[in-house]
Amino acid sequence: MKSLILFISVLISLSAFSQDKEAEYTKVLTQRAEKIVNTLDIKDKTVFYAITKIIVTQYKSLGELHDKSDANVKNVKLNITDKTTKENAVKALETELSADLYNLHCTYIGALSAYLTNDQIEKVKDGMTYGVVQVTYTSYQDMIPSLKPEEKRQLYAWLVEAREHAMSAPSSKEKHEWFGKYKGRFNNYLSKQGYDIQKERQAWQERLKAKGGTL
């Protein structure tokens, strides 16, 4: 009888701990979402809370998908010994995750579209990716004032594409890695256009130092 009571007590304690952890997690995500929604100039409180809930749900869904995929990949690596079979299994899981993330992303944008304009959705996307698109776009124009209109358009298009991927990344580090990949692509593009990126960056640093600023 005592053992049963102890077992029940342990279950109750674990349940309470789990509920507290989930509540704290939801609180953190809600605060993060509210910071984004605050930039949208929404006067209707009902709409404000609806958008906040959509964003929180998206964060949670992303976390669940990534956690599930990570667990499956870990299981494959632990239980499959043949190298080729293991690699193929991991690739299949990565493909599955990409498809799931794409579908979730489309559903998310659709849910936001029921309440927000395109400009407001752009702000939500920027909020979820720390405003890296505009910061990087402005930085490149400062670094290379001679960028041609078509080069600026290409830079912006790639940054926007990077943002779509970064929105579904599981961490700040991985979000920035997506932008890093596309900045590398743009740098290669500029090199082919005849720009010396290192010289442009050095000249930019010197101009900033002369103004008393830093990168």
Secondary structure as UniProt FT lines:
FT   HELIX           2..37
FT   HELIX           38..40
FT   HELIX           45..79
FT   HELIX           83..113
FT   TURN            114..115
FT   HELIX           118..128
FT   TURN            129..131
FT   HELIX           132..143
FT   TURN            145..146
FT   HELIX           149..166
FT   TURN            167..168
FT   HELIX           172..192
FT   TURN            193..194
FT   HELIX           197..210
FT   TURN            211..212
//
